[in-house]
Amino acid sequence: MAAVNRVYAARLAGMVVLGPDGESIGRVRDVVISISIVRHQPRVLGLVVELLTRRRIFVPIGRVTAIDPSAVTLTTANVSLRKFSQRPGEVLVLEADHRRHAEVENAIRDLKYGVGLNHLPSGRFAANGAWLAACVIAHNLARWTSRIGLGQALVTTKTLRRRLFGVAGRLTRSARRWTLRLPDRWPWALHWSMALARFRAMPLLA
């Protein structure tokens, strides 16, 4: 079967890596690329290959002589057995793609069980549209609170609602000033104050 000139990086995942005589070397686990602001297209540096011993090594793309639909063939079976270590400026394509998929799945889960998107569908299209818009706004506000206010990325809306949003406070006024009094010995008081201070420090749009 003729070798292909172009291939999706995701298609390489788990593909067998063969030597020039057809001997099995391992399997492809990732594709290493470098991204530059000068070049419009990323440059492929090589492949991360997992040997039969579970050790992952780096194979330069110059060693690849053919990429068939079922296997990757190298020019030589003599490869460096040094354990692969990602260098600054290098990107693992498949790992980054899996991370993006995980972030999307987490966002969908948070929309369903964090802000109530699982209550759809309704019998009315307009009601579904309004509920979806409200859920997305609530989700985005929660994400901003997590990333900007707390400096954390993996905090669900349900957790934020239990720790910060659902706290019972009391507004008091004295000397023409309003004061929000929070519960004594509240374990998340520092996080709440830190988030509020960060939001207040943000410059207002003109």
MDTraj code that builds the backbone (N, CA, C; nanometers):
import mdtraj as md
import numpy as np

residues = "MET ALA ALA VAL ASN ARG VAL TYR ALA ALA ARG LEU ALA GLY MET VAL VAL LEU GLY PRO ASP GLY GLU SER ILE GLY ARG VAL ARG ASP VAL VAL ILE SER ILE SER ILE VAL ARG HIS GLN PRO ARG VAL LEU GLY LEU VAL VAL GLU LEU LEU THR ARG ARG ARG ILE PHE VAL PRO ILE GLY ARG VAL THR ALA ILE ASP PRO SER ALA VAL THR LEU THR THR ALA ASN VAL SER LEU ARG LYS PHE SER GLN ARG PRO GLY GLU VAL LEU VAL LEU GLU ALA ASP HIS ARG ARG HIS ALA GLU VAL GLU ASN ALA ILE ARG ASP LEU LYS TYR GLY VAL GLY LEU ASN HIS LEU PRO SER GLY ARG PHE ALA ALA ASN GLY ALA TRP LEU ALA ALA CYS VAL ILE ALA HIS ASN LEU ALA ARG TRP THR SER ARG ILE GLY LEU GLY GLN ALA LEU VAL THR THR LYS THR LEU ARG ARG ARG LEU PHE GLY VAL ALA GLY ARG LEU THR ARG SER ALA ARG ARG TRP THR LEU ARG LEU PRO ASP ARG TRP PRO TRP ALA LEU HIS TRP SER MET ALA LEU ALA ARG PHE ARG ALA MET PRO LEU LEU ALA".split()
xyz = np.array([
    [0.0848, -0.1184, 0.0000],
    [0.0000, 0.0000, 0.0000],
    [0.0890, 0.1242, 0.0000],
    [0.0564, 0.2222, -0.0792],
    [0.1393, 0.3409, -0.0934],
    [0.1353, 0.4252, 0.0334],
    [0.2500, 0.4854, 0.0647],
    [0.2577, 0.5730, 0.1811],
    [0.1849, 0.7031, 0.1528],
    [0.1358, 0.7674, 0.2586],
    [0.0623, 0.8925, 0.2461],
    [0.1571, 1.0080, 0.2727],
    [0.1241, 1.1258, 0.2156],
    [0.2053, 1.2447, 0.2336],
    [0.1563, 1.3297, 0.3502],
    [0.0281, 1.3237, 0.3786],
    [-0.0299, 1.4001, 0.4872],
    [-0.1139, 1.3077, 0.5748],
    [-0.1145, 1.3365, 0.7022],
    [-0.1907, 1.2535, 0.7944],
    [-0.2283, 1.3377, 0.9162],
    [-0.3450, 1.3130, 0.9712],
    [-0.3861, 1.3792, 1.0944],
    [-0.3047, 1.3228, 1.2103],
    [-0.2622, 1.4131, 1.2986],
    [-0.1803, 1.3691, 1.4118],
    [-0.2551, 1.2682, 1.4973],
    [-0.3871, 1.2865, 1.5121],
    [-0.4648, 1.1946, 1.5948],
    [-0.4659, 1.0534, 1.5376],
    [-0.4500, 1.0411, 1.4050],
    [-0.4485, 0.9083, 1.3422],
    [-0.3225, 0.8305, 1.3785],
    [-0.2174, 0.9016, 1.4209],
    [-0.0919, 0.8349, 1.4535],
    [-0.0934, 0.7701, 1.5913],
    [-0.1885, 0.8096, 1.6754],
    [-0.1915, 0.7582, 1.8127],
    [-0.2040, 0.6061, 1.8140],
    [-0.1091, 0.5401, 1.8785],
    [-0.1115, 0.3950, 1.8898],
    [-0.0629, 0.3206, 1.7677],
    [-0.0196, 0.3924, 1.6641],
    [0.0243, 0.3265, 1.5418],
    [0.1581, 0.2553, 1.5651],
    [0.1738, 0.1402, 1.5041],
    [0.2948, 0.0615, 1.5197],
    [0.4112, 0.1299, 1.4490],
    [0.5279, 0.1293, 1.5135],
    [0.6503, 0.1832, 1.4557],
    [0.7401, 0.0657, 1.4184],
    [0.7796, 0.0607, 1.2911],
    [0.8584, -0.0504, 1.2395],
    [0.9959, -0.0043, 1.1948],
    [1.0923, -0.0949, 1.2018],
    [1.2240, -0.0707, 1.1456],
    [1.2231, -0.0961, 0.9965],
    [1.3354, -0.0743, 0.9306],
    [1.3388, -0.0931, 0.7844],
    [1.3141, -0.2370, 0.7413],
    [1.3395, -0.3335, 0.8295],
    [1.3182, -0.4745, 0.7954],
    [1.1835, -0.5262, 0.8453],
    [1.0987, -0.4354, 0.8939],
    [0.9669, -0.4751, 0.9404],
    [0.9604, -0.5158, 1.0848],
    [1.0736, -0.5056, 1.1579],
    [1.0720, -0.5420, 1.2998],
    [1.0006, -0.4329, 1.3805],
    [0.9218, -0.4761, 1.4791],
    [0.8449, -0.3827, 1.5611],
    [0.9343, -0.3157, 1.6648],
    [0.9259, -0.1829, 1.6711],
    [1.0040, -0.1050, 1.7671],
    [0.9171, -0.0572, 1.8827],
    [0.7966, -0.0181, 1.8533],
    [0.7062, 0.0312, 1.9569],
    [0.5819, 0.0899, 1.8933],
    [0.5200, 0.1829, 1.9652],
    [0.3988, 0.2481, 1.9165],
    [0.4072, 0.3990, 1.9382],
    [0.3431, 0.4729, 1.8489],
    [0.3410, 0.6183, 1.8576],
    [0.2482, 0.6611, 1.9713],
    [0.2983, 0.7470, 2.0591],
    [0.2175, 0.7984, 2.1692],
    [0.1896, 0.9468, 2.1578],
    [0.2730, 1.0188, 2.0807],
    [0.2487, 1.1621, 2.0640],
    [0.3332, 1.2154, 1.9498],
    [0.2995, 1.3382, 1.9096],
    [0.3726, 1.4084, 1.8042],
    [0.4274, 1.5376, 1.8647],
    [0.5566, 1.5601, 1.8476],
    [0.6227, 1.6779, 1.9038],
    [0.6359, 1.7836, 1.7953],
    [0.5887, 1.9042, 1.8240],
    [0.5981, 2.0151, 1.7292],
    [0.6548, 2.1367, 1.8003],
    [0.6976, 2.2334, 1.7223],
    [0.7387, 2.3629, 1.7749],
    [0.6568, 2.4701, 1.7062],
    [0.6165, 2.5701, 1.7834],
    [0.5338, 2.6786, 1.7317],
    [0.6131, 2.8079, 1.7417],
    [0.6166, 2.8820, 1.6327],
    [0.6893, 3.0079, 1.6275],
    [0.5975, 3.1172, 1.5768],
    [0.6171, 3.2382, 1.6291],
    [0.5356, 3.3518, 1.5832],
    [0.5779, 3.3957, 1.4434],
    [0.6951, 3.3499, 1.3990],
    [0.7426, 3.3858, 1.2653],
    [0.6786, 3.2964, 1.1599],
    [0.6744, 3.1656, 1.1889],
    [0.6149, 3.0710, 1.0938],
    [0.4647, 3.0625, 1.1158],
    [0.3922, 3.0535, 1.0061],
    [0.2468, 3.0404, 1.0148],
    [0.2058, 2.8980, 1.0503],
    [0.2862, 2.8007, 1.0110],
    [0.2556, 2.6613, 1.0372],
    [0.3540, 2.6047, 1.1399],
    [0.3071, 2.5219, 1.2335],
    [0.3999, 2.4592, 1.3287],
    [0.4937, 2.3621, 1.2574],
    [0.6099, 2.3417, 1.3141],
    [0.7086, 2.2518, 1.2557],
    [0.7124, 2.1219, 1.3349],
    [0.7007, 2.0105, 1.2651],
    [0.7042, 1.8798, 1.3299],
    [0.8487, 1.8432, 1.3596],
    [0.8756, 1.8138, 1.4867],
    [1.0107, 1.7780, 1.5276],
    [1.0326, 1.6279, 1.5302],
    [0.9304, 1.5541, 1.5708],
    [0.9476, 1.4090, 1.5779],
    [0.8301, 1.3431, 1.6468],
    [0.8494, 1.2175, 1.6831],
    [0.7451, 1.1363, 1.7447],
    [0.7915, 1.0881, 1.8818],
    [0.6955, 1.0766, 1.9719],
    [0.7197, 1.0097, 2.0994],
    [0.6760, 0.8649, 2.0823],
    [0.7710, 0.7747, 2.0939],
    [0.7462, 0.6330, 2.0701],
    [0.7610, 0.5571, 2.2013],
    [0.6613, 0.4750, 2.2310],
    [0.6671, 0.3903, 2.3497],
    [0.7198, 0.2527, 2.3100],
    [0.8324, 0.2146, 2.3683],
    [0.8933, 0.0852, 2.3386],
    [0.8155, -0.0276, 2.4054],
    [0.8538, -0.1482, 2.3755],
    [0.7881, -0.2644, 2.4361],
    [0.8101, -0.2694, 2.5867],
    [0.9143, -0.2016, 2.6329],
    [0.9438, -0.1958, 2.7768],
    [0.8694, -0.0823, 2.8465],
    [0.7776, -0.0160, 2.7772],
    [0.6992, 0.0965, 2.8284],
    [0.7789, 0.2262, 2.8383],
    [0.9024, 0.2236, 2.7971],
    [0.9851, 0.3439, 2.7990],
    [0.9511, 0.4295, 2.6775],
    [0.9380, 0.5596, 2.7005],
    [0.9051, 0.6502, 2.5922],
    [1.0294, 0.7258, 2.5472],
    [1.0553, 0.7230, 2.4174],
    [1.1737, 0.7865, 2.3609],
    [1.1304, 0.8840, 2.2521],
    [1.2275, 0.9641, 2.2083],
    [1.2016, 1.0601, 2.1011],
    [1.2678, 1.0119, 1.9726],
    [1.1907, 1.0133, 1.8651],
    [1.2418, 0.9754, 1.7327],
    [1.2275, 1.0971, 1.6421],
    [1.3381, 1.1547, 1.5946],
    [1.3295, 1.2713, 1.5054],
    [1.2504, 1.2390, 1.3794],
    [1.1811, 1.3393, 1.3290],
    [1.0978, 1.3170, 1.2109],
    [1.1825, 1.2812, 1.0897],
    [1.3120, 1.3185, 1.0914],
    [1.4000, 1.2817, 0.9812],
    [1.4256, 1.1325, 0.9723],
    [1.4009, 1.0602, 1.0817],
    [1.4185, 0.9147, 1.0805],
    [1.2977, 0.8425, 1.0196],
    [1.1892, 0.9137, 1.0015],
    [1.0673, 0.8516, 0.9476],
    [1.0769, 0.8507, 0.7955],
    [1.0698, 0.7328, 0.7385],
    [1.0780, 0.7202, 0.5930],
    [0.9417, 0.7044, 0.5274],
    [0.8421, 0.6539, 0.6025],
    [0.7088, 0.6359, 0.5447],
    [0.6060, 0.6277, 0.6569],
    [0.4887, 0.6811, 0.6267],
    [0.3739, 0.6693, 0.7170],
    [0.2619, 0.6043, 0.6389],
    [0.2405, 0.4785, 0.6664],
    [0.1342, 0.4037, 0.6012],
    [0.0083, 0.4091, 0.6870],
    [-0.1052, 0.3700, 0.6319],
    [-0.2284, 0.3700, 0.7115],
    [-0.2228, 0.2821, 0.8356],
    [-0.1295, 0.1859, 0.8383],
    [-0.1257, 0.0935, 0.9524],
    [0.0034, 0.0986, 1.0311],
    [0.1055, 0.1693, 0.9834],
    [0.2342, 0.1670, 1.0521],
    [0.3200, 0.2842, 1.0102],
    [0.4162, 0.3163, 1.0958],
    [0.5187, 0.4165, 1.0669],
    [0.6512, 0.3424, 1.0507],
    [0.7197, 0.3667, 0.9407],
    [0.8451, 0.2980, 0.9122],
    [0.9613, 0.3949, 0.9276],
    [1.0660, 0.3483, 0.9961],
    [1.1856, 0.4292, 1.0177],
    [1.2955, 0.3878, 0.9214],
    [1.3916, 0.4775, 0.9057],
    [1.5041, 0.4497, 0.8174],
    [1.6017, 0.3498, 0.8791],
    [1.6015, 0.3417, 1.0129],
    [1.6922, 0.2516, 1.0833],
    [1.6281, 0.2073, 1.2134],
    [1.6673, 0.0898, 1.2578],
    [1.6163, 0.0393, 1.3850],
    [1.7001, 0.0866, 1.5028],
    [1.8111, 0.1529, 1.4751],
    [1.8974, 0.2045, 1.5799],
    [1.8457, 0.3413, 1.6254],
    [1.7820, 0.3447, 1.7394],
    [1.7247, 0.4683, 1.7935],
    [1.7849, 0.4947, 1.9308],
    [1.7804, 0.6213, 1.9699],
    [1.8298, 0.6583, 2.1018],
    [1.7308, 0.6118, 2.2076],
    [1.7800, 0.5426, 2.3095],
    [1.6950, 0.4906, 2.4158],
    [1.6827, 0.5882, 2.5318],
    [1.7297, 0.7099, 2.5126],
    [1.7176, 0.8093, 2.6182],
    [1.5704, 0.8430, 2.6408],
    [1.5303, 0.8497, 2.7660],
    [1.3915, 0.8769, 2.8000],
    [1.3510, 1.0149, 2.7503],
    [1.2336, 1.0229, 2.6891],
    [1.1873, 1.1493, 2.6328],
    [1.1587, 1.2497, 2.7428],
    [1.2041, 1.3719, 2.7212],
    [1.1787, 1.4824, 2.8128],
    [1.1411, 1.6041, 2.7297],
    [1.0266, 1.6591, 2.7567],
    [0.9787, 1.7736, 2.6798],
    [1.0629, 1.8977, 2.7097],
    [1.1044, 1.9670, 2.6040],
    [1.1880, 2.0851, 2.6169],
    [1.1029, 2.2110, 2.6044],
    [1.1538, 2.3247, 2.6528],
    [1.0797, 2.4520, 2.6374],
    [1.0561, 2.4829, 2.4896],
    [0.9364, 2.5257, 2.4593],
    [0.8998, 2.5572, 2.3217],
    [0.8413, 2.4413, 2.2448],
    [0.8477, 2.3214, 2.3028],
    [0.7905, 2.2048, 2.2366],
    [0.6475, 2.1806, 2.2851],
    [0.5641, 2.1346, 2.1951],
    [0.4235, 2.1069, 2.2248],
    [0.3928, 1.9634, 2.1862],
    [0.3274, 1.8916, 2.2781],
    [0.2801, 1.7565, 2.2491],
    [0.1379, 1.7670, 2.1947],
    [0.1212, 1.7342, 2.0681],
    [-0.0056, 1.7593, 2.0000],
    [-0.1192, 1.6788, 2.0606],
    [-0.1002, 1.5490, 2.0779],
    [-0.2086, 1.4637, 2.1259],
    [-0.2433, 1.4950, 2.2708],
    [-0.1423, 1.5236, 2.3520],
    [-0.1691, 1.5581, 2.4913],
    [-0.2485, 1.6876, 2.4998],
    [-0.2108, 1.7880, 2.4179],
    [-0.2840, 1.9140, 2.4172],
    [-0.4275, 1.8945, 2.3684],
    [-0.4442, 1.8068, 2.2687],
    [-0.5789, 1.7801, 2.2173],
    [-0.6649, 1.7108, 2.3222],
    [-0.6075, 1.6144, 2.3942],
    [-0.6822, 1.5467, 2.5001],
    [-0.7185, 1.6437, 2.6116],
    [-0.6279, 1.7381, 2.6406],
    [-0.6556, 1.8359, 2.7446],
    [-0.7714, 1.9272, 2.7049],
    [-0.7744, 1.9662, 2.5770],
    [-0.8848, 2.0501, 2.5301],
    [-1.0169, 1.9752, 2.5380],
    [-1.0159, 1.8470, 2.4998],
    [-1.1385, 1.7678, 2.5090],
    [-1.1845, 1.7578, 2.6540],
    [-1.0907, 1.7387, 2.7468],
    [-1.1263, 1.7297, 2.8882],
    [-1.1861, 1.8598, 2.9385],
    [-1.1317, 1.9736, 2.8929],
    [-1.1855, 2.1026, 2.9354],
    [-1.3272, 2.1225, 2.8832],
    [-1.3507, 2.0797, 2.7586],
    [-1.4856, 2.0915, 2.7025],
    [-1.5834, 2.0027, 2.7796],
    [-1.5429, 1.8803, 2.8093],
    [-1.6294, 1.7899, 2.8845],
    [-1.6579, 1.8439, 3.0247],
    [-1.5571, 1.9033, 3.0887],
    [-1.5788, 1.9613, 3.2210],
    [-1.6750, 2.0795, 3.2140],
    [-1.6642, 2.1601, 3.1070],
    [-1.7545, 2.2743, 3.0918],
    [-1.8979, 2.2274, 3.0714],
    [-1.9177, 2.1235, 2.9904],
    [-2.0526, 2.0712, 2.9678],
    [-2.1093, 2.0134, 3.0965],
    [-2.0274, 1.9406, 3.1724],
    [-2.0731, 1.8846, 3.2995],
    [-2.1101, 1.9950, 3.3983],
    [-2.0294, 2.1017, 3.3992],
    [-2.0577, 2.2122, 3.4902],
    [-2.1843, 2.2858, 3.4494],
    [-2.2069, 2.2998, 3.3191],
    [-2.3302, 2.3630, 3.2720],
    [-2.4517, 2.2798, 3.3111],
    [-2.4400, 2.1486, 3.3042],
    [-2.5537, 2.0625, 3.3365],
    [-2.5849, 2.0605, 3.4853],
    [-2.4834, 2.0342, 3.5661],
    [-2.5073, 2.0080, 3.7074],
    [-2.4657, 2.1231, 3.7986],
    [-2.4038, 2.2264, 3.7412],
    [-2.3641, 2.3397, 3.8222],
    [-2.4588, 2.4566, 3.8138],
    [-2.5116, 2.4818, 3.6925],
    [-2.5999, 2.5979, 3.6746],
    [-2.7375, 2.5585, 3.6213],
    [-2.7660, 2.4295, 3.6114],
    [-2.9030, 2.3862, 3.5833],
    [-2.9383, 2.3650, 3.4377],
    [-2.8402, 2.3455, 3.3497],
    [-2.8743, 2.3235, 3.2098],
    [-2.9436, 2.1890, 3.1891],
    [-2.9293, 2.0967, 3.2835],
    [-2.9926, 1.9651, 3.2700],
    [-3.1438, 1.9706, 3.2825],
    [-3.2003, 2.0869, 3.3178],
    [-3.3459, 2.0986, 3.3260],
    [-3.4103, 2.1184, 3.1897],
    [-3.3315, 2.1366, 3.0849],
    [-3.3856, 2.1412, 2.9498],
    [-3.4197, 1.9988, 2.9043],
    [-3.5062, 1.9776, 2.8053],
    [-3.5741, 2.0821, 2.7296],
    [-3.7110, 2.1174, 2.7874],
    [-3.7582, 2.2325, 2.7489],
    [-3.8932, 2.2763, 2.7807],
    [-3.9780, 2.2602, 2.6551],
    [-4.1057, 2.2772, 2.6702],
    [-4.1932, 2.2659, 2.5542],
    [-4.1939, 2.3901, 2.4683],
    [-4.1299, 2.4961, 2.5145],
    [-4.1297, 2.6226, 2.4407],
    [-3.9873, 2.6575, 2.3984],
    [-3.9717, 2.6901, 2.2706],
    [-3.8401, 2.7231, 2.2182],
    [-3.7836, 2.8487, 2.2838],
    [-3.8683, 2.9508, 2.3014],
    [-3.8213, 3.0758, 2.3610],
    [-3.7763, 3.0538, 2.5051],
    [-3.8463, 2.9689, 2.5780],
    [-3.8075, 2.9406, 2.7162],
    [-3.6737, 2.8686, 2.7209],
    [-3.6525, 2.7758, 2.6273],
    [-3.5230, 2.7070, 2.6202],
    [-3.4099, 2.8055, 2.5911],
    [-3.4347, 2.8986, 2.4985],
    [-3.3328, 2.9966, 2.4642],
    [-3.2984, 3.0869, 2.5817],
    [-3.4013, 3.1309, 2.6541],
    [-3.3772, 3.2183, 2.7695],
    [-3.3034, 3.1430, 2.8802],
    [-3.3440, 3.0184, 2.9052],
    [-3.2775, 2.9390, 3.0097],
    [-3.1323, 2.9093, 2.9727],
    [-3.1068, 2.8797, 2.8443],
    [-2.9703, 2.8545, 2.7992],
    [-2.8834, 2.9785, 2.8171],
    [-2.9364, 3.0956, 2.7806],
    [-2.8603, 3.2196, 2.7960],
    [-2.8286, 3.2464, 2.9428],
    [-2.9266, 3.2244, 3.0306],
    [-2.9040, 3.2461, 3.1739],
    [-2.7987, 3.1490, 3.2285],
    [-2.8025, 3.0233, 3.1826],
    [-2.7045, 2.9240, 3.2283],
    [-2.5640, 2.9600, 3.1833],
    [-2.5505, 3.0049, 3.0583],
    [-2.4183, 3.0405, 3.0065],
    [-2.3631, 3.1623, 3.0799],
    [-2.4481, 3.2618, 3.1075],
    [-2.4027, 3.3792, 3.1819],
    [-2.3567, 3.3398, 3.3221],
    [-2.4348, 3.2553, 3.3894],
    [-2.3970, 3.2108, 3.5234],
    [-2.2678, 3.1307, 3.5202],
    [-2.2526, 3.0454, 3.4185],
    [-2.1297, 2.9657, 3.4055],
    [-2.0082, 3.0550, 3.3849],
    [-2.0212, 3.1551, 3.2969],
    [-1.9085, 3.2449, 3.2708],
    [-1.8727, 3.3266, 3.3946],
    [-1.9719, 3.3732, 3.4674],
    [-1.9446, 3.4481, 3.5900],
    [-1.8718, 3.3607, 3.6922],
    [-1.9116, 3.2351, 3.7003],
    [-1.8446, 3.1435, 3.7932],
    [-1.7004, 3.1178, 3.7501],
    [-1.6783, 3.1035, 3.6183],
    [-1.5425, 3.0811, 3.5689],
    [-1.4538, 3.2028, 3.5942],
    [-1.5080, 3.3224, 3.5759],
    [-1.4304, 3.4435, 3.6034],
    [-1.3977, 3.4527, 3.7527],
    [-1.4936, 3.4160, 3.8360],
    [-1.4669, 3.4171, 3.9794],
    [-1.3553, 3.3202, 4.0149],
    [-1.3567, 3.2044, 3.9508],
    [-1.2549, 3.1036, 3.9789],
    [-1.1174, 3.1451, 3.9282],
    [-1.1111, 3.1878, 3.8015],
    [-0.9813, 3.2166, 3.7404],
    [-0.9252, 3.3509, 3.7837],
    [-1.0077, 3.4545, 3.7823],
    [-0.9574, 3.5889, 3.8136],
    [-0.9588, 3.6137, 3.9637],
    [-1.0715, 3.5817, 4.0270],
    [-1.0831, 3.6110, 4.1690],
    [-0.9993, 3.5216, 4.2581],
    [-1.0037, 3.3908, 4.2320],
    [-0.9324, 3.2951, 4.3163],
    [-0.7993, 3.2510, 4.2571],
    [-0.7797, 3.2767, 4.1274],
    [-0.6561, 3.2323, 4.0638],
    [-0.6491, 3.0830, 4.0448],
    [-0.7641, 3.0161, 4.0398],
    [-0.7698, 2.8721, 4.0217],
    [-0.8536, 2.8405, 3.8989],
    [-0.8250, 2.7272, 3.8361],
    [-0.8947, 2.6909, 3.7134],
    [-0.9970, 2.5801, 3.7340],
    [-0.9691, 2.4849, 3.8206],
    [-1.0533, 2.3668, 3.8347],
    [-1.1412, 2.3759, 3.9591],
    [-1.2286, 2.4748, 3.9614],
    [-1.3263, 2.4889, 4.0688],
    [-1.4642, 2.4900, 4.0048],
    [-1.5482, 2.3936, 4.0389],
    [-1.6795, 2.3839, 3.9768],
    [-1.7743, 2.4884, 4.0336],
    [-1.8798, 2.5157, 3.9574],
    [-1.9791, 2.6130, 4.0029],
    [-2.0492, 2.5651, 4.1289],
    [-2.0717, 2.4354, 4.1399],
    [-2.1353, 2.3817, 4.2601],
    [-2.0496, 2.4083, 4.3834],
    [-1.9177, 2.3930, 4.3695],
    [-1.8276, 2.4211, 4.4815],
    [-1.8261, 2.5692, 4.5151],
    [-1.8218, 2.6544, 4.4125],
    [-1.8244, 2.7980, 4.4365],
    [-1.9539, 2.8406, 4.5032],
    [-2.0639, 2.7812, 4.4612],
    [-2.1924, 2.8157, 4.5201],
    [-2.1990, 2.7753, 4.6667],
    [-2.1411, 2.6596, 4.6984],
    [-2.1426, 2.6133, 4.8375],
    [-2.0467, 2.6937, 4.9252],
    [-1.9324, 2.7328, 4.8699],
    [-1.8321, 2.7998, 4.9525],
    [-1.8508, 2.9515, 4.9584],
    [-1.8808, 3.0123, 4.8422],
    [-1.8792, 3.1582, 4.8357],
    [-2.0149, 3.2207, 4.8075],
    [-2.0852, 3.1691, 4.7074],
    [-2.2076, 3.2359, 4.6635],
    [-2.3233, 3.2193, 4.7621],
    [-2.3285, 3.1059, 4.8307],
    [-2.4429, 3.0789, 4.9173],
    [-2.4247, 3.1222, 5.0612],
    [-2.3227, 3.1996, 5.0914],
    [-2.2998, 3.2404, 5.2302],
    [-2.4037, 3.3439, 5.2722],
    [-2.4458, 3.3337, 5.3968],
    [-2.5431, 3.4292, 5.4513],
    [-2.4687, 3.5463, 5.5140],
    [-2.4920, 3.6665, 5.4639],
    [-2.4298, 3.7872, 5.5186],
    [-2.5364, 3.8862, 5.5631],
    [-2.4893, 3.9912, 5.6277],
    [-2.5827, 4.0935, 5.6782],
    [-2.5275, 4.2308, 5.6437],
    [-2.6116, 4.3110, 5.5764],
    [-2.5733, 4.4474, 5.5415],
    [-2.6141, 4.5423, 5.6539],
    [-2.5177, 4.6187, 5.6998],
    [-2.5446, 4.7185, 5.8034],
    [-2.4978, 4.8540, 5.7532],
    [-2.5592, 4.9584, 5.8052],
    [-2.5226, 5.0941, 5.7637],
    [-2.4913, 5.1768, 5.8867],
    [-2.3772, 5.2432, 5.8810],
    [-2.3340, 5.3284, 5.9913],
    [-2.2516, 5.4415, 5.9341],
    [-2.2802, 5.5627, 5.9788],
    [-2.2101, 5.6827, 5.9316],
    [-2.2145, 5.6925, 5.7790],
    [-2.3332, 5.6629, 5.7230],
    [-2.3576, 5.6723, 5.5794],
    [-2.2715, 5.5755, 5.4975],
    [-2.2270, 5.4683, 5.5605],
    [-2.1478, 5.3675, 5.4902],
    [-2.2099, 5.2298, 5.5113],
    [-2.2145, 5.1539, 5.4031],
    [-2.2675, 5.0188, 5.4094],
    [-2.1541, 4.9213, 5.4405],
    [-2.1827, 4.8263, 5.5267],
    [-2.0847, 4.7241, 5.5648],
    [-2.1486, 4.5873, 5.5537],
    [-2.0798, 4.4963, 5.4860],
    [-2.1270, 4.3592, 5.4743],
    [-2.0599, 4.2768, 5.5832],
    [-2.1374, 4.2230, 5.6722],
    [-2.0855, 4.1434, 5.7832],
    [-2.1055, 3.9952, 5.7510],
    [-1.9952, 3.9229, 5.7482],
    [-1.9971, 3.7812, 5.7168],
    [-1.9934, 3.6991, 5.8450],
    [-2.0292, 3.5712, 5.8374],
    [-2.0312, 3.4875, 5.9579],
    [-1.8936, 3.4766, 6.0238],
    [-1.8930, 3.4684, 6.1540],
    [-1.7676, 3.4495, 6.2278],
    [-1.7131, 3.3091, 6.2018],
    [-1.5805, 3.2994, 6.1996],
    [-1.5101, 3.1725, 6.1786],
    [-1.5525, 3.1020, 6.0490],
    [-1.5839, 3.1832, 5.9494],
    [-1.6188, 3.1294, 5.8182],
    [-1.4906, 3.0831, 5.7496],
    [-1.4773, 2.9571, 5.7094],
    [-1.3490, 2.9054, 5.6581],
    [-1.3067, 2.9648, 5.5251],
    [-1.3997, 3.0218, 5.4504],
    [-1.3666, 3.0746, 5.3181],
    [-1.3658, 3.2262, 5.3161],
    [-1.3533, 3.2884, 5.4315],
    [-1.3548, 3.4351, 5.4374],
    [-1.2358, 3.4953, 5.3634],
    [-1.1187, 3.4344, 5.3772],
    [-0.9994, 3.4870, 5.3107],
    [-1.0124, 3.4773, 5.1590],
    [-1.0644, 3.3651, 5.1100],
    [-1.0824, 3.3497, 4.9658],
    [-1.1836, 3.4507, 4.9119],
    [-1.2903, 3.4711, 4.9865],
    [-1.3929, 3.5655, 4.9440],
    [-1.3377, 3.7075, 4.9391],
    [-1.2639, 3.7461, 5.0412],
    [-1.2055, 3.8807, 5.0458],
    [-1.1018, 3.8996, 4.9360],
    [-1.0228, 3.7958, 4.9094],
    [-0.9217, 3.8042, 4.8040],
    [-0.9866, 3.8211, 4.6673],
    [-1.0914, 3.7437, 4.6396],
    [-1.1610, 3.7558, 4.5115],
    [-1.2230, 3.8935, 4.4960],
    [-1.2850, 3.9443, 4.6025],
    [-1.3474, 4.0762, 4.5963],
    [-1.2426, 4.1849, 4.5721],
    [-1.1266, 4.1727, 4.6369],
    [-1.0207, 4.2721, 4.6186],
    [-0.9665, 4.2691, 4.4757],
    [-0.9553, 4.1519, 4.4178],
    [-0.9050, 4.1422, 4.2803],
    [-1.0033, 4.2016, 4.1810],
    [-1.1309, 4.1778, 4.2037],
    [-1.2305, 4.2354, 4.1136],
    [-1.2349, 4.3871, 4.1260],
    [-1.2214, 4.4386, 4.2462],
    [-1.2229, 4.5842, 4.2648],
    [-1.1004, 4.6508, 4.2041],
    [-0.9900, 4.5763, 4.1947],
    [-0.8675, 4.6332, 4.1388],
    [-0.8687, 4.6346, 3.9863],
    [-0.9643, 4.5682, 3.9234],
    [-0.9707, 4.5675, 3.7772],
    [-1.0096, 4.7043, 3.7249],
    [-0.9415, 4.7546, 3.6226],
    [-0.9785, 4.8871, 3.5668],
    [-1.1128, 4.8816, 3.4957],
    [-1.1875, 4.9887, 3.5100],
    [-1.3173, 4.9976, 3.4435],
    [-1.2995, 5.0353, 3.2977],
    [-1.3862, 4.9803, 3.2143],
    [-1.3826, 5.0136, 3.0721],
    [-1.4339, 5.1547, 3.0497],
    [-1.3674, 5.2275, 2.9602],
    [-1.4084, 5.3654, 2.9331],
    [-1.5368, 5.3662, 2.8502],
])
top = md.Topology()
chain = top.add_chain()
for i, resn in enumerate(residues, 1):
    res = top.add_residue(resn, chain, resSeq=i)
    for name in ("N", "CA", "C"):
        top.add_atom(name, md.element.get_by_symbol(name[0]), res)
traj = md.Trajectory(xyz[None], top)
